[in-house]
Each structure stands twice: as C-alpha cells, then as structure tokens.
Amino acid sequence: MKEYYVYIITNRVKTLYIGVTNNLVRRMYEHKKGMIEGFSKRYNLTKLVYYEIYTNVQEAIRREKQLKNWHREWKINLIESLNPGWDDLSKDWGIDAEPSSA
C-alpha cells in the first residue's frame, strides 16, 4: 500500500514549511542536502518536526493545503501537541543534519 506524508520542517528560528511527499526519508535527505531549490533551501529548513501518514494522495494534498492556510499559532500548537521539544524526528535516519555547501 502506497503511503503519502504531510510534513512540517523548520530551522533554528522556527521558520515553518509544509510539504507533501510519497517518500519522507528521501525528501528529508533532499532538504538536508539543499537539493530542493526555493523556500526550504533559502531558509535552511532541515529539521523535521511533524508529519502525518496517509494512504490516499488526495487526502494528503487536502491536508497539506489545510495546514498551509492555518494561522502560525495553530501550526505551532499542532507541532507541540506531539513534539513539544521540537526535536528533529529524522535525526536517527542516517542523514547529515546540515546541508552540504556544494
């Protein structure tokens, strides 16, 4: 069964980015290595602080859009409800914490 992930990543100053992917490990590798051009690379968003798993891609996309429309405070409350320390949930996945400078 295919899985889809809605995820929230951040940086040291808690800038938030919400995305959706069908491979969270690969996507976090890409974020941590600076391989994805745009907002997440510009703000060095490499710390996974929240994710949800879906088996239906339309539901995952719907949830991503819903979260993107939430107020920042609501997003923070969601993260802290399951990850009060803002720990990097991908830290034990064998991916370097800092993106490469190359």
Residue pairs with C-beta under 8 A, 6 or more apart in sequence:
1 55
2 22
2 55
2 57
3 22
3 53
3 54
3 55
4 20
4 21
4 22
4 53
4 54
4 55
4 56
4 57
4 59
4 60
5 20
5 21
5 22
5 23
5 24
5 27
5 51
5 52
5 53
5 54
5 60
6 18
6 19
6 20
6 51
6 52
6 54
6 60
6 63
6 64
6 67
7 18
7 19
7 20
7 21
7 24
7 27
7 48
7 50
7 51
7 52
8 16
8 17
8 18
8 48
8 49
8 50
8 51
8 67
8 75
8 78
8 79
9 16
9 17
9 19
9 28
9 31
9 40
9 45
9 46
9 47
9 48
9 49
10 16
10 17
10 45
10 47
10 49
10 86
11 43
11 44
11 45
11 46
11 47
12 44
14 76
14 86
15 43
15 45
16 45
16 72
16 75
17 39
17 40
17 43
17 45
18 64
18 67
18 68
18 75
19 27
19 40
19 64
20 60
20 61
20 63
20 64
21 27
22 57
24 48
24 51
24 90
25 90
25 93
25 95
28 46
28 48
28 90
28 93
28 95
29 35
29 95
30 36
31 40
31 41
31 45
31 46
31 99
32 46
32 90
32 95
32 96
32 97
32 98
32 99
33 95
33 96
33 99
33 100
34 41
34 44
34 99
34 100
35 41
39 45
41 99
44 99
46 97
46 98
46 99
47 86
47 88
47 90
48 88
48 89
48 90
49 79
49 83
49 86
49 87
49 88
49 89
50 78
50 79
50 82
50 83
50 89
51 89
52 60
52 63
54 60
54 63
67 75
67 78
70 78
79 86
80 86
83 89
88 97
91 97
